[in-house]
């Protein structure tokens, strides 16, 4: 039997020459182009804010509206003091509530008087720009 593991023709028929040793490529020094900046760059980073939104239509609500017990969404008319709107609402928890409650409240989107109710707040990015209302005002703002 042959010493080689594979007997196909052409496989390691001739011995290979060892690879020459290569030196690592030297890194070039960084040289900035032009003048260095005198002040650091400032970026227009959008701000974040907490918002209360209707679970049915996504309409943004005021916190005062969401806390009142008889409040309704002004767009779709859904009850806001309901389990589906609560921060403790979780479909995988017992009675679908994180807090310990004695009995299940049903339906979850109807108004109830739960003392553990907290409106669900979401963190949203501020996307509204504070652009000037007119072209004339924008022009005047350039020379202030």
N, CA, C and O atoms as CSV, one atom per row, in Angstrom:
chain,resi,resn,atom,element,x,y,z
A,1,UNK,N,N,0.837,-1.179,0.000
A,1,UNK,CA,C,0.000,0.000,0.000
A,1,UNK,C,C,0.885,1.246,0.000
A,1,UNK,O,O,2.014,1.228,0.490
A,2,UNK,N,N,0.348,2.316,-0.556
A,2,UNK,CA,C,1.095,3.559,-0.712
A,2,UNK,C,C,1.155,4.336,0.599
A,2,UNK,O,O,0.306,4.163,1.474
A,3,UNK,N,N,2.170,5.196,0.724
A,3,UNK,CA,C,2.303,6.014,1.922
A,3,UNK,C,C,1.321,7.173,1.933
A,3,UNK,O,O,0.985,7.700,2.994
A,4,UNK,N,N,0.863,7.568,0.757
A,4,UNK,CA,C,-0.018,8.728,0.670
A,4,UNK,C,C,-1.426,8.368,1.108
A,4,UNK,O,O,-1.877,7.233,0.958
A,5,UNK,N,N,-2.094,9.348,1.643
A,5,UNK,CA,C,-3.457,9.142,2.079
A,5,UNK,C,C,-4.396,9.051,0.889
A,5,UNK,O,O,-5.265,8.180,0.839
A,6,UNK,N,N,-4.220,9.950,-0.068
A,6,UNK,CA,C,-5.066,9.956,-1.257
A,6,UNK,C,C,-4.242,9.462,-2.445
A,6,UNK,O,O,-3.101,9.884,-2.634
A,7,UNK,N,N,-4.810,8.590,-3.225
A,7,UNK,CA,C,-4.049,8.012,-4.329
A,7,UNK,C,C,-4.375,8.630,-5.681
A,7,UNK,O,O,-3.941,8.109,-6.708
A,8,UNK,N,N,-5.133,9.732,-5.710
A,8,UNK,CA,C,-5.454,10.352,-6.996
A,8,UNK,C,C,-4.181,10.910,-7.617
A,8,UNK,O,O,-3.246,11.320,-6.929
A,9,UNK,N,N,-4.186,10.908,-8.951
A,9,UNK,CA,C,-3.033,11.440,-9.659
A,9,UNK,C,C,-3.010,12.952,-9.525
A,9,UNK,O,O,-4.060,13.593,-9.567
A,10,UNK,N,N,-1.874,13.507,-9.372
A,10,UNK,CA,C,-1.700,14.946,-9.296
A,10,UNK,C,C,-1.693,15.478,-7.878
A,10,UNK,O,O,-1.285,16.620,-7.667
A,11,UNK,N,N,-2.119,14.712,-6.912
A,11,UNK,CA,C,-2.151,15.180,-5.532
A,11,UNK,C,C,-0.786,14.956,-4.915
A,11,UNK,O,O,-0.366,13.816,-4.714
A,12,UNK,N,N,-0.108,16.023,-4.622
A,12,UNK,CA,C,1.217,16.017,-4.003
A,12,UNK,C,C,2.217,15.148,-4.773
A,12,UNK,O,O,3.021,14.432,-4.177
A,13,UNK,N,N,2.151,15.225,-6.098
A,13,UNK,CA,C,3.133,14.485,-6.884
A,13,UNK,C,C,4.526,15.066,-6.720
A,13,UNK,O,O,5.519,14.340,-6.659
A,14,UNK,N,N,4.580,16.390,-6.650
A,14,UNK,CA,C,5.876,17.050,-6.536
A,14,UNK,C,C,5.937,17.775,-5.205
A,14,UNK,O,O,4.924,18.315,-4.760
A,15,UNK,N,N,7.059,17.804,-4.574
A,15,UNK,CA,C,7.156,18.529,-3.304
A,15,UNK,C,C,7.047,20.033,-3.543
A,15,UNK,O,O,7.551,20.554,-4.538
A,16,UNK,N,N,6.386,20.718,-2.621
A,16,UNK,CA,C,6.209,22.163,-2.745
A,16,UNK,C,C,7.412,22.891,-2.177
A,16,UNK,O,O,8.072,22.425,-1.249
A,17,UNK,N,N,7.674,24.042,-2.760
A,17,UNK,CA,C,8.751,24.887,-2.236
A,17,UNK,C,C,8.201,25.649,-1.030
A,17,UNK,O,O,7.054,26.096,-1.061
A,18,UNK,N,N,8.977,25.802,0.004
A,18,UNK,CA,C,8.475,26.543,1.173
A,18,UNK,C,C,8.233,28.008,0.821
A,18,UNK,O,O,8.939,28.593,0.000
A,19,UNK,N,N,7.231,28.578,1.454
A,19,UNK,CA,C,6.894,29.987,1.209
A,19,UNK,C,C,7.966,30.889,1.795
A,19,UNK,O,O,8.486,30.626,2.879
A,20,UNK,N,N,8.296,31.962,1.069
A,20,UNK,CA,C,9.273,32.902,1.629
A,20,UNK,C,C,8.639,33.690,2.781
A,20,UNK,O,O,7.444,33.984,2.769
A,21,UNK,N,N,9.450,34.016,3.751
A,21,UNK,CA,C,8.942,34.780,4.895
A,21,UNK,C,C,8.657,36.205,4.468
A,21,UNK,O,O,9.472,36.850,3.807
A,22,UNK,N,N,7.474,36.691,4.861
A,22,UNK,CA,C,7.077,38.055,4.508
A,22,UNK,C,C,7.075,38.913,5.770
A,22,UNK,O,O,6.598,38.505,6.829
A,23,UNK,N,N,7.616,40.091,5.618
A,23,UNK,CA,C,7.596,41.033,6.731
A,23,UNK,C,C,6.238,41.738,6.756
A,23,UNK,O,O,5.636,41.952,5.704
A,24,UNK,N,N,5.760,42.094,7.930
A,24,UNK,CA,C,4.478,42.820,7.978
A,24,UNK,C,C,4.624,44.200,7.351
A,24,UNK,O,O,5.665,44.848,7.458
A,25,UNK,N,N,3.560,44.625,6.700
A,25,UNK,CA,C,3.567,45.923,6.023
A,25,UNK,C,C,3.569,47.015,7.087
A,25,UNK,O,O,2.795,46.974,8.043
A,26,UNK,N,N,4.452,47.989,6.901
A,26,UNK,CA,C,4.532,49.094,7.857
A,26,UNK,C,C,3.367,50.042,7.627
A,26,UNK,O,O,3.046,50.388,6.490
A,27,UNK,N,N,2.734,50.460,8.731
A,27,UNK,CA,C,1.594,51.378,8.630
A,27,UNK,C,C,2.117,52.791,8.454
A,27,UNK,O,O,3.121,53.192,9.043
A,28,UNK,N,N,1.394,53.535,7.614
A,28,UNK,CA,C,1.771,54.917,7.372
A,28,UNK,C,C,1.229,55.791,8.487
A,28,UNK,O,O,0.184,55.505,9.071
A,29,UNK,N,N,1.950,56.849,8.768
A,29,UNK,CA,C,1.498,57.808,9.771
A,29,UNK,C,C,0.339,58.601,9.213
A,29,UNK,O,O,0.304,58.930,8.027
A,30,UNK,N,N,-0.616,58.907,10.089
A,30,UNK,CA,C,-1.780,59.682,9.693
A,30,UNK,C,C,-1.407,61.148,9.610
A,30,UNK,O,O,-0.847,61.710,10.551
A,31,UNK,N,N,-1.715,61.756,8.498
A,31,UNK,CA,C,-1.471,63.182,8.324
A,31,UNK,C,C,-2.779,63.834,7.914
A,31,UNK,O,O,-3.282,63.549,6.828
A,32,UNK,N,N,-3.354,64.709,8.754
A,32,UNK,CA,C,-4.626,65.326,8.395
A,32,UNK,C,C,-4.461,66.277,7.222
A,32,UNK,O,O,-3.434,66.936,7.061
A,33,UNK,N,N,-5.511,66.325,6.408
A,33,UNK,CA,C,-5.487,67.228,5.256
A,33,UNK,C,C,-5.989,68.596,5.666
A,33,UNK,O,O,-6.908,68.696,6.478
A,34,UNK,N,N,-5.411,69.643,5.127
A,34,UNK,CA,C,-5.883,71.003,5.387
A,34,UNK,C,C,-5.571,71.456,6.800
A,34,UNK,O,O,-4.696,70.911,7.473
A,35,UNK,N,N,-6.301,72.454,7.226
A,35,UNK,CA,C,-6.113,73.020,8.549
A,35,UNK,C,C,-6.828,72.167,9.594
A,35,UNK,O,O,-7.922,71.662,9.341
A,36,UNK,N,N,-6.224,72.008,10.748
A,36,UNK,CA,C,-6.939,71.278,11.804
A,36,UNK,C,C,-8.115,72.116,12.302
A,36,UNK,O,O,-8.037,73.344,12.298
A,37,UNK,N,N,-9.193,71.479,12.726
A,37,UNK,CA,C,-10.356,72.252,13.194
A,37,UNK,C,C,-10.036,72.982,14.494
A,37,UNK,O,O,-9.325,72.465,15.357
A,38,UNK,N,N,-10.574,74.191,14.617
A,38,UNK,CA,C,-10.328,74.976,15.833
A,38,UNK,C,C,-11.293,74.579,16.941
A,38,UNK,O,O,-10.964,74.684,18.123
A,39,UNK,N,N,-12.484,74.124,16.563
A,39,UNK,CA,C,-13.470,73.680,17.553
A,39,UNK,C,C,-13.979,72.307,17.140
A,39,UNK,O,O,-13.974,71.973,15.955
A,40,UNK,N,N,-14.410,71.526,18.090
A,40,UNK,CA,C,-14.941,70.214,17.715
A,40,UNK,C,C,-16.260,70.344,16.961
A,40,UNK,O,O,-16.997,71.315,17.131
A,41,UNK,N,N,-16.539,69.363,16.139
A,41,UNK,CA,C,-17.784,69.380,15.377
A,41,UNK,C,C,-18.956,69.153,16.311
A,41,UNK,O,O,-18.876,68.371,17.259
A,42,UNK,N,N,-20.025,69.838,16.033
A,42,UNK,CA,C,-21.256,69.605,16.786
A,42,UNK,C,C,-22.257,69.001,15.822
A,42,UNK,O,O,-22.410,69.459,14.690
A,43,UNK,N,N,-22.921,67.987,16.280
A,43,UNK,CA,C,-23.882,67.297,15.448
A,43,UNK,C,C,-25.286,67.598,15.935
A,43,UNK,O,O,-25.506,67.804,17.128
A,44,UNK,N,N,-26.216,67.624,15.027
A,44,UNK,CA,C,-27.611,67.843,15.367
A,44,UNK,C,C,-28.215,66.510,15.774
A,44,UNK,O,O,-28.808,65.806,14.957
A,45,UNK,N,N,-28.059,66.176,17.034
A,45,UNK,CA,C,-28.558,64.912,17.555
A,45,UNK,C,C,-30.014,65.118,17.975
A,45,UNK,O,O,-30.316,66.039,18.734
A,46,UNK,N,N,-30.910,64.270,17.487
A,46,UNK,CA,C,-32.308,64.450,17.875
A,46,UNK,C,C,-32.506,64.137,19.349
A,46,UNK,O,O,-31.856,63.251,19.905
A,47,UNK,N,N,-33.401,64.867,19.963
A,47,UNK,CA,C,-33.661,64.633,21.376
A,47,UNK,C,C,-34.731,63.548,21.533
A,47,UNK,O,O,-35.448,63.218,20.588
A,48,UNK,N,N,-34.816,63.020,22.716
A,48,UNK,CA,C,-35.797,61.991,23.015
A,48,UNK,C,C,-36.751,62.520,24.073
A,48,UNK,O,O,-36.377,63.354,24.898
A,49,UNK,N,N,-37.992,62.027,24.045
A,49,UNK,CA,C,-38.978,62.439,25.035
A,49,UNK,C,C,-39.924,61.289,25.299
A,49,UNK,O,O,-40.072,60.387,24.474
A,50,UNK,N,N,-40.566,61.326,26.456
A,50,UNK,CA,C,-41.554,60.317,26.784
A,50,UNK,C,C,-42.907,60.754,26.246
A,50,UNK,O,O,-43.276,61.923,26.349
A,51,UNK,N,N,-43.642,59.814,25.674
A,51,UNK,CA,C,-44.948,60.123,25.120
A,51,UNK,C,C,-45.924,59.020,25.498
A,51,UNK,O,O,-45.545,57.855,25.618
A,52,UNK,N,N,-47.171,59.395,25.682
A,52,UNK,CA,C,-48.245,58.438,25.929
A,52,UNK,C,C,-49.032,58.342,24.635
A,52,UNK,O,O,-49.488,59.355,24.105
A,53,UNK,N,N,-49.194,57.116,24.122
A,53,UNK,CA,C,-49.895,56.916,22.857
A,53,UNK,C,C,-51.070,55.974,23.052
A,53,UNK,O,O,-51.039,55.082,23.900
A,54,UNK,N,N,-52.100,56.188,22.255
A,54,UNK,CA,C,-53.264,55.307,22.271
A,54,UNK,C,C,-52.856,53.951,21.701
A,54,UNK,O,O,-52.177,53.890,20.675
A,55,UNK,N,N,-53.268,52.858,22.362
A,55,UNK,CA,C,-52.876,51.533,21.890
A,55,UNK,C,C,-53.628,51.129,20.642
A,55,UNK,O,O,-53.145,50.289,19.883
A,56,UNK,N,N,-54.786,51.698,20.409
A,56,UNK,CA,C,-55.579,51.321,19.251
A,56,UNK,C,C,-55.140,52.051,17.978
A,56,UNK,O,O,-54.944,51.416,16.942
A,57,UNK,N,N,-54.985,53.371,18.044
A,57,UNK,CA,C,-54.689,54.136,16.821
A,57,UNK,C,C,-53.296,54.757,16.813
A,57,UNK,O,O,-52.840,55.182,15.752
A,58,UNK,N,N,-52.598,54.830,17.952
A,58,UNK,CA,C,-51.255,55.397,17.998
A,58,UNK,C,C,-51.229,56.904,18.148
A,58,UNK,O,O,-50.166,57.514,18.031
A,59,UNK,N,N,-52.377,57.520,18.405
A,59,UNK,CA,C,-52.448,58.966,18.573
A,59,UNK,C,C,-51.700,59.374,19.835
A,59,UNK,O,O,-51.849,58.742,20.880
A,60,UNK,N,N,-50.899,60.424,19.739
A,60,UNK,CA,C,-50.144,60.895,20.894
A,60,UNK,C,C,-51.060,61.682,21.814
A,60,UNK,O,O,-51.799,62.559,21.367
A,61,UNK,N,N,-51.009,61.363,23.107
A,61,UNK,CA,C,-51.904,61.960,24.091
A,61,UNK,C,C,-51.107,62.768,25.100
A,61,UNK,O,O,-49.896,62.594,25.234
A,62,UNK,N,N,-51.789,63.642,25.798
A,62,UNK,CA,C,-51.151,64.350,26.894
A,62,UNK,C,C,-51.238,63.472,28.133
A,62,UNK,O,O,-52.148,62.651,28.248
A,63,UNK,N,N,-50.306,63.633,29.056
A,63,UNK,CA,C,-50.287,62.798,30.251
A,63,UNK,C,C,-51.514,63.092,31.119
A,63,UNK,O,O,-52.051,62.179,31.747
A,64,UNK,N,N,-51.965,64.345,31.164
A,64,UNK,CA,C,-53.135,64.701,31.961
A,64,UNK,C,C,-54.377,63.979,31.439
A,64,UNK,O,O,-55.222,63.554,32.227
A,65,UNK,N,N,-54.491,63.839,30.124
A,65,UNK,CA,C,-55.624,63.137,29.537
A,65,UNK,C,C,-55.564,61.664,29.876
A,65,UNK,O,O,-56.595,61.065,30.182
A,66,UNK,N,N,-54.397,61.067,29.832
A,66,UNK,CA,C,-54.254,59.634,30.068
A,66,UNK,C,C,-54.514,59.264,31.523
A,66,UNK,O,O,-54.928,58.139,31.800
A,67,UNK,N,N,-54.282,60.184,32.461
A,67,UNK,CA,C,-54.475,59.863,33.873
A,67,UNK,C,C,-55.930,59.927,34.302
A,67,UNK,O,O,-56.303,59.249,35.260
A,68,UNK,N,N,-56.760,60.704,33.642
A,68,UNK,CA,C,-58.151,60.814,34.089
A,68,UNK,C,C,-58.881,59.501,33.822
A,68,UNK,O,O,-58.613,58.821,32.831
A,69,UNK,N,N,-59.803,59.156,34.714
A,69,UNK,CA,C,-60.427,57.839,34.676
A,69,UNK,C,C,-61.470,57.699,33.574
A,69,UNK,O,O,-61.715,56.588,33.103
A,70,UNK,N,N,-62.086,58.796,33.154
A,70,UNK,CA,C,-63.132,58.718,32.128
A,70,UNK,C,C,-62.653,59.241,30.772
A,70,UNK,O,O,-63.471,59.634,29.941
A,71,UNK,N,N,-61.359,59.248,30.544
A,71,UNK,CA,C,-60.799,59.818,29.320
A,71,UNK,C,C,-60.983,58.885,28.126
A,71,UNK,O,O,-61.013,57.662,28.260
A,72,UNK,N,N,-61.103,59.506,26.959
A,72,UNK,CA,C,-61.211,58.773,25.692
A,72,UNK,C,C,-60.223,59.389,24.707
A,72,UNK,O,O,-59.878,60.567,24.807
A,73,UNK,N,N,-59.781,58.583,23.767
A,73,UNK,CA,C,-58.891,59.080,22.711
A,73,UNK,C,C,-59.693,60.010,21.824
A,73,UNK,O,O,-60.814,59.690,21.429
A,74,UNK,N,N,-59.117,61.169,21.510
A,74,UNK,CA,C,-59.858,62.130,20.692
A,74,UNK,C,C,-59.859,61.763,19.215
A,74,UNK,O,O,-60.594,62.381,18.444
A,75,UNK,N,N,-59.070,60.787,18.790
A,75,UNK,CA,C,-59.083,60.364,17.393
A,75,UNK,C,C,-60.013,59.160,17.168
A,75,UNK,O,O,-60.875,59.208,16.290
A,76,UNK,N,N,-59.848,58.082,17.951
A,76,UNK,CA,C,-60.612,56.861,17.708
A,76,UNK,C,C,-61.699,56.605,18.745
A,76,UNK,O,O,-62.548,55.741,18.528
A,77,UNK,N,N,-61.701,57.328,19.868
A,77,UNK,CA,C,-62.726,57.170,20.878
A,77,UNK,C,C,-62.515,55.997,21.822
A,77,UNK,O,O,-63.438,55.633,22.550
A,78,UNK,N,N,-61.333,55.395,21.834
A,78,UNK,CA,C,-61.056,54.265,22.720
A,78,UNK,C,C,-60.892,54.751,24.150
A,78,UNK,O,O,-60.417,55.862,24.387
A,79,UNK,N,N,-61.293,53.905,25.110
A,79,UNK,CA,C,-61.109,54.232,26.522
A,79,UNK,C,C,-59.625,54.209,26.856
A,79,UNK,O,O,-58.909,53.288,26.463
A,80,UNK,N,N,-59.164,55.227,27.585
A,80,UNK,CA,C,-57.738,55.316,27.918
A,80,UNK,C,C,-57.420,54.711,29.275
A,80,UNK,O,O,-56.284,54.298,29.509
A,81,UNK,N,N,-58.397,54.649,30.178
A,81,UNK,CA,C,-58.167,54.037,31.487
A,81,UNK,C,C,-58.577,52.572,31.383
A,81,UNK,O,O,-59.555,52.143,31.995
A,82,UNK,N,N,-57.808,51.806,30.594
A,82,UNK,CA,C,-58.092,50.393,30.354
A,82,UNK,C,C,-56.799,49.602,30.508
A,82,UNK,O,O,-55.702,50.159,30.472
A,83,UNK,N,N,-56.952,48.298,30.680
A,83,UNK,CA,C,-55.778,47.441,30.893
A,83,UNK,C,C,-54.814,47.470,29.699
A,83,UNK,O,O,-53.598,47.432,29.889
A,84,UNK,N,N,-55.343,47.536,28.483
A,84,UNK,CA,C,-54.485,47.530,27.300
A,84,UNK,C,C,-53.603,48.769,27.238
A,84,UNK,O,O,-52.560,48.753,26.585
A,85,UNK,N,N,-54.006,49.836,27.904
A,85,UNK,CA,C,-53.254,51.093,27.906
A,85,UNK,C,C,-52.305,51.180,29.102
A,85,UNK,O,O,-51.533,52.134,29.200
A,86,UNK,N,N,-52.346,50.210,30.007
A,86,UNK,CA,C,-51.590,50.255,31.257
A,86,UNK,C,C,-50.146,49.768,31.069
A,86,UNK,O,O,-49.875,48.914,30.224
A,87,UNK,N,N,-49.239,50.313,31.855
A,87,UNK,CA,C,-47.832,49.902,31.807
A,87,UNK,C,C,-47.641,48.511,32.404
A,87,UNK,O,O,-46.648,47.847,32.103
A,88,UNK,N,N,-48.565,48.060,33.239
A,88,UNK,CA,C,-48.465,46.748,33.873
A,88,UNK,C,C,-49.081,45.635,33.026
A,88,UNK,O,O,-49.024,44.471,33.423
A,89,UNK,N,N,-49.654,45.949,31.897
A,89,UNK,CA,C,-50.305,44.956,31.043
A,89,UNK,C,C,-49.257,44.069,30.380
A,89,UNK,O,O,-48.331,44.560,29.734
A,90,UNK,N,N,-49.416,42.740,30.551
A,90,UNK,CA,C,-48.505,41.771,29.957
A,90,UNK,C,C,-49.312,40.514,29.657
A,90,UNK,O,O,-49.876,39.909,30.569
A,91,UNK,N,N,-49.372,40.117,28.394
A,91,UNK,CA,C,-50.199,38.976,28.007
A,91,UNK,C,C,-49.671,37.655,28.527
A,91,UNK,O,O,-50.418,36.679,28.577
A,92,UNK,N,N,-48.405,37.592,28.918
A,92,UNK,CA,C,-47.853,36.328,29.400
A,92,UNK,C,C,-47.942,36.178,30.917
A,92,UNK,O,O,-47.625,35.112,31.446
A,93,UNK,N,N,-48.368,37.225,31.628
A,93,UNK,CA,C,-48.456,37.162,33.087
A,93,UNK,C,C,-49.823,36.619,33.507
A,93,UNK,O,O,-50.750,36.540,32.701
A,94,UNK,N,N,-49.927,36.252,34.774
A,94,UNK,CA,C,-51.202,35.774,35.306
A,94,UNK,C,C,-52.226,36.905,35.282
A,94,UNK,O,O,-51.919,38.032,35.671
A,95,UNK,N,N,-53.420,36.611,34.833
A,95,UNK,CA,C,-54.505,37.585,34.657
A,95,UNK,C,C,-54.090,38.739,33.746
A,95,UNK,O,O,-54.718,39.797,33.759
A,96,UNK,N,N,-53.039,38.538,32.959
A,96,UNK,CA,C,-52.507,39.522,32.006
A,96,UNK,C,C,-52.111,40.837,32.674
A,96,UNK,O,O,-52.279,41.910,32.094
A,97,UNK,N,N,-51.583,40.748,33.901
A,97,UNK,CA,C,-51.132,41.932,34.628
A,97,UNK,C,C,-49.888,41.566,35.430
A,97,UNK,O,O,-49.841,40.505,36.052
A,98,UNK,N,N,-48.899,42.423,35.418
A,98,UNK,CA,C,-47.662,42.187,36.160
A,98,UNK,C,C,-47.906,42.297,37.664
A,98,UNK,O,O,-47.318,41.551,38.446
A,99,UNK,N,N,-48.772,43.225,38.068
A,99,UNK,CA,C,-49.086,43.426,39.482
A,99,UNK,C,C,-50.041,42.331,39.961
A,99,UNK,O,O,-50.821,41.805,39.168
A,100,UNK,N,N,-49.987,41.985,41.237
A,100,UNK,CA,C,-50.911,40.968,41.755
A,100,UNK,C,C,-52.327,41.534,41.889
A,100,UNK,O,O,-52.562,42.450,42.677
A,101,UNK,N,N,-53.264,40.988,41.118
A,101,UNK,CA,C,-54.659,41.405,41.198
A,101,UNK,C,C,-55.495,40.187,41.584
A,101,UNK,O,O,-55.142,39.067,41.214
A,102,UNK,N,N,-56.610,40.379,42.329
A,102,UNK,CA,C,-57.376,39.230,42.816
A,102,UNK,C,C,-58.153,38.504,41.724
A,102,UNK,O,O,-58.331,37.288,41.807
A,103,UNK,N,N,-58.623,39.225,40.697
A,103,UNK,CA,C,-59.427,38.586,39.649
A,103,UNK,C,C,-59.080,39.199,38.301
A,103,UNK,O,O,-58.609,40.333,38.210
A,104,UNK,N,N,-59.326,38.420,37.267
A,104,UNK,CA,C,-59.035,38.882,35.905
A,104,UNK,C,C,-60.050,39.937,35.484
A,104,UNK,O,O,-61.250,39.781,35.708
A,105,UNK,N,N,-59.566,40.993,34.882
A,105,UNK,CA,C,-60.431,42.055,34.372
A,105,UNK,C,C,-60.610,41.805,32.887
A,105,UNK,O,O,-59.635,41.684,32.146
A,106,UNK,N,N,-61.865,41.729,32.457
A,106,UNK,CA,C,-62.147,41.463,31.049
A,106,UNK,C,C,-63.291,42.350,30.601
A,106,UNK,O,O,-64.211,42.544,31.396
A,107,UNK,N,N,-63.315,42.888,29.436
A,107,UNK,CA,C,-62.314,42.911,28.373
A,107,UNK,C,C,-61.204,43.914,28.686
A,107,UNK,O,O,-61.392,44.857,29.454
A,108,UNK,N,N,-60.069,43.689,28.083
A,108,UNK,CA,C,-58.878,44.481,28.391
A,108,UNK,C,C,-58.895,45.870,27.764
A,108,UNK,O,O,-58.144,46.744,28.195
A,109,UNK,N,N,-59.733,46.091,26.757
A,109,UNK,CA,C,-59.747,47.412,26.121
A,109,UNK,C,C,-60.919,48.266,26.582
A,109,UNK,O,O,-61.135,49.348,26.035
A,110,UNK,N,N,-61.687,47.808,27.579
A,110,UNK,CA,C,-62.810,48.579,28.116
A,110,UNK,C,C,-62.372,49.333,29.362
A,110,UNK,O,O,-61.407,48.956,30.026
A,111,UNK,N,N,-63.097,50.407,29.669
A,111,UNK,CA,C,-62.781,51.237,30.831
A,111,UNK,C,C,-62.946,50.426,32.110
A,111,UNK,O,O,-63.891,49.649,32.249
A,112,UNK,N,N,-62.009,50.619,33.047
A,112,UNK,CA,C,-62.109,49.988,34.357
A,112,UNK,C,C,-61.590,50.944,35.405
A,112,UNK,O,O,-61.052,52.001,35.076
A,113,UNK,N,N,-61.748,50.582,36.666
A,113,UNK,CA,C,-61.315,51.460,37.760
A,113,UNK,C,C,-60.209,50.796,38.576
A,113,UNK,O,O,-60.262,50.794,39.806
A,114,UNK,N,N,-59.236,50.248,37.918
A,114,UNK,CA,C,-58.129,49.562,38.589
A,114,UNK,C,C,-57.255,50.591,39.316
A,114,UNK,O,O,-56.837,51.576,38.706
A,115,UNK,N,N,-56.973,50.381,40.609
A,115,UNK,CA,C,-56.133,51.337,41.338
A,115,UNK,C,C,-54.653,51.247,40.959
A,115,UNK,O,O,-53.884,52.153,41.278
A,116,UNK,N,N,-54.246,50.175,40.289
A,116,UNK,CA,C,-52.842,49.996,39.908
A,116,UNK,C,C,-52.529,50.547,38.518
A,116,UNK,O,O,-51.428,50.341,38.008
A,117,UNK,N,N,-53.478,51.239,37.905
A,117,UNK,CA,C,-53.306,51.725,36.532
A,117,UNK,C,C,-52.214,52.775,36.446
A,117,UNK,O,O,-52.184,53.726,37.227
A,118,UNK,N,N,-51.311,52.589,35.482
A,118,UNK,CA,C,-50.283,53.579,35.130
A,118,UNK,C,C,-50.268,53.660,33.615
A,118,UNK,O,O,-50.154,52.625,32.958
A,119,UNK,N,N,-50.378,54.848,33.031
A,119,UNK,CA,C,-50.358,54.927,31.568
A,119,UNK,C,C,-49.027,54.451,31.004
A,119,UNK,O,O,-47.965,54.771,31.539
A,120,UNK,N,N,-49.089,53.692,29.930
A,120,UNK,CA,C,-47.882,53.186,29.280
A,120,UNK,C,C,-47.222,54.334,28.526
A,120,UNK,O,O,-47.835,54.962,27.663
A,121,UNK,N,N,-45.977,54.593,28.864
A,121,UNK,CA,C,-45.235,55.644,28.176
A,121,UNK,C,C,-44.185,55.005,27.283
A,121,UNK,O,O,-43.606,53.972,27.622
A,122,UNK,N,N,-43.955,55.618,26.164
A,122,UNK,CA,C,-42.924,55.160,25.246
A,122,UNK,C,C,-41.937,56.295,25.024
A,122,UNK,O,O,-42.301,57.469,25.082
A,123,UNK,N,N,-40.709,55.939,24.773
A,123,UNK,CA,C,-39.686,56.938,24.475
A,123,UNK,C,C,-39.652,57.104,22.967
A,123,UNK,O,O,-39.429,56.145,22.228
A,124,UNK,N,N,-39.876,58.331,22.520
A,124,UNK,CA,C,-39.891,58.577,21.081
A,124,UNK,C,C,-38.883,59.662,20.742
A,124,UNK,O,O,-38.550,60.516,21.563
A,125,UNK,N,N,-38.421,59.601,19.534
A,125,UNK,CA,C,-37.427,60.563,19.053
A,125,UNK,C,C,-38.144,61.829,18.597
A,125,UNK,O,O,-39.183,61.768,17.938
A,126,UNK,N,N,-37.585,62.955,18.951
A,126,UNK,CA,C,-38.149,64.245,18.550
A,126,UNK,C,C,-37.813,64.451,17.081
A,126,UNK,O,O,-36.649,64.646,16.731
A,127,UNK,N,N,-38.821,64.409,16.222
A,127,UNK,CA,C,-38.582,64.523,14.790
A,127,UNK,C,C,-39.028,65.853,14.220
A,127,UNK,O,O,-38.732,66.163,13.066
A,128,UNK,N,N,-39.723,66.631,14.997
A,128,UNK,CA,C,-40.182,67.924,14.497
A,128,UNK,C,C,-39.010,68.896,14.475
A,128,UNK,O,O,-38.256,69.001,15.442
A,129,UNK,N,N,-38.871,69.590,13.379
A,129,UNK,CA,C,-37.793,70.566,13.276
A,129,UNK,C,C,-38.304,71.930,13.700
A,129,UNK,O,O,-39.499,72.215,13.616
A,130,UNK,N,N,-37.406,72.748,14.144
A,130,UNK,CA,C,-37.768,74.104,14.538
A,130,UNK,C,C,-37.391,75.054,13.413
A,130,UNK,O,O,-36.669,76.029,13.621
A,131,UNK,N,N,-37.888,74.758,12.222
A,131,UNK,CA,C,-37.580,75.579,11.057
A,131,UNK,C,C,-38.384,76.870,11.110
A,131,UNK,O,O,-39.498,76.881,11.633
A,132,UNK,N,N,-37.838,77.951,10.579
A,132,UNK,CA,C,-38.564,79.207,10.550
A,132,UNK,C,C,-39.832,79.067,9.707
A,132,UNK,O,O,-39.888,78.277,8.765
A,133,UNK,N,N,-40.842,79.851,10.071
A,133,UNK,CA,C,-42.129,79.716,9.399
A,133,UNK,C,C,-42.133,80.345,8.007
A,133,UNK,O,O,-42.934,79.947,7.161
A,134,UNK,N,N,-41.278,81.293,7.759
A,134,UNK,CA,C,-41.283,81.925,6.436
A,134,UNK,C,C,-39.854,82.102,5.929
A,134,UNK,O,O,-38.887,82.064,6.690
A,135,UNK,N,N,-39.763,82.294,4.638
A,135,UNK,CA,C,-38.452,82.499,4.025
A,135,UNK,C,C,-37.846,83.824,4.485
A,135,UNK,O,O,-36.633,83.925,4.670
A,136,UNK,N,N,-38.694,84.839,4.669
A,136,UNK,CA,C,-38.212,86.143,5.112
A,136,UNK,C,C,-37.594,86.032,6.510
A,136,UNK,O,O,-36.550,86.626,6.778
A,137,UNK,N,N,-38.236,85.274,7.395
A,137,UNK,CA,C,-37.714,85.106,8.744
A,137,UNK,C,C,-36.397,84.347,8.719
A,137,UNK,O,O,-35.491,84.667,9.489
A,138,UNK,N,N,-36.270,83.338,7.843
A,138,UNK,CA,C,-35.032,82.602,7.737
A,138,UNK,C,C,-33.903,83.503,7.253
A,138,UNK,O,O,-32.767,83.377,7.711
A,139,UNK,N,N,-34.209,84.413,6.327
A,139,UNK,CA,C,-33.208,85.344,5.823
A,139,UNK,C,C,-32.772,86.307,6.917
A,139,UNK,O,O,-31.583,86.600,7.049
A,140,UNK,N,N,-33.724,86.801,7.703
A,140,UNK,CA,C,-33.408,87.736,8.782
A,140,UNK,C,C,-32.574,87.052,9.880
A,140,UNK,O,O,-31.723,87.684,10.506
A,141,UNK,N,N,-32.826,85.766,10.101
A,141,UNK,CA,C,-32.096,85.041,11.127
A,141,UNK,C,C,-30.619,84.867,10.772
A,141,UNK,O,O,-29.791,84.663,11.659
A,142,UNK,N,N,-30.284,84.946,9.493
A,142,UNK,CA,C,-28.874,84.804,9.085
A,142,UNK,C,C,-28.019,85.953,9.580
A,142,UNK,O,O,-26.822,85.776,9.811
A,143,UNK,N,N,-28.609,87.129,9.749
A,143,UNK,CA,C,-27.837,88.336,10.081
A,143,UNK,C,C,-28.030,88.799,11.510
A,143,UNK,O,O,-27.740,89.956,11.817
A,144,UNK,N,N,-28.502,87.952,12.382
A,144,UNK,CA,C,-28.665,88.337,13.797
A,144,UNK,C,C,-27.378,88.222,14.527
A,144,UNK,O,O,-27.320,88.503,15.724
